[in-house]
Amino acid sequence: MDINLDCIRCVLKYCVDNIDYEEFGNDWQTKSVNLVMMYASSDLSSFSKKEIMRSVLKLDECGFLAGKDLHKVSRKCSIFNTLYY
């Protein structure tokens, strides 16, 4: 499996730029991102869906992303945190 390092950088930057938190009553809610959003993003338009998906999986494997159902590689997976600073 080939890994596109440019795509990994862009996916990570996309997550940092688009994951946000908003106050909801006395709690905080996470505004997550998912693969569908990434596929449609102009920031990632130069990469194939497969490159984006592989980048998300690699970043999850390395602990740079936290999410729900990332291991299932479904369009419904949600990325709700990134450890990139």
Buried (B, 14 or more C-beta within 10 A) or exposed (E): EEEBEEBBEBBBBBBEEBBEEEEEEEEEEBEBBBBEBBBEBEEBEEBEEEBBBBBBBBBBEEEBBBBEEBEEEEBEBBBBBBEEE
